[in-house]
Amino acid sequence: MNCILIDDEPLAIEILVDYCKKIGFVEVVGTFTNPLEAIPTINEKKVDVIFCDIEMPQINGLDFISALDNRPLFIFTTAYSQYAVEGFELNAVDYLVKPIPYQRFIKAVLRAKELLSRKDTPAVAAAGNVFPSHGDTNENQKFIFVKSEHESVKINLDDIQYVQGLKDYLKIHVVGSNKAVLTLLSFKDILDKLPQNQFIRVHKSFVVNVNFIKTIQRNRIVIDDIRIPIGESHKTQFFSMLGL
């Protein structure tokens, strides 16, 4: 997988070059501190993925990516989380917030590799995007954005009661709302972004927020008045997480 790195900070480029060297299937075919200097490489070489900073003196990374006619897959790498929605709407594969943990970088690269192996376009890639509020998925994460119909919806993680699978869609049930958020995602997509100490898959069709569990009745979980089944293949992990 050929990639180029664009960042006005040489140290940031050095870190990403080092990350890429540790991944056998990623080859860096160009590094640039000025985005405009990357255009000939993008046009003349086979570039699969662009890693691009956002706030740069020559041109904003969002504007640069928007201006490319036949752009490859791209991943934003930035110190600012406030551009996540705009990045999402541009169909970015992922949005990494500095300092970027290596494991988080690997997740983004694997997502890009999967899309390339399926010969997906960036537009298709966007269907699976969920941007966290921080560069890593952990207990400090506060919210995610998901694409629902024609808008990006911000959802506070502490408000998600459970996620229900409906064929090709997920239905995210939020506390205090009579209407769930319907989004075109897979369970793998959303589990990659939800904190593992708070959310767990308990059934092939359900992920629950453990903070909302009222009671556990044999093979069922009760959240409010909703009874959610516990699948046989998920029992051990679920009860182990709760120390039962």
Secondary structure, 3 states (H helix, E strand, C coil): CEEEEECCCHHHHHHHHHHHHCCCCCEEEEEECCHHHHHHHHHHCCCCEEEECCCCCCCCHHHHHHHCCCCCEEEEEECCHHHHHHHHHCCCCEEEECCCCHHHHHHHHHHHHHHHHCCCCHHHHHHHCCEECCCCCCCCCCEEEEEECCEEEEEEHHHEEEEEEECCEEEEEECCCCCCEEECCCHHHHHCCCCCCCEEEEECCEEEEHHHCCEEECCEEEECCEEEECCHHHHHHHHHHCCC
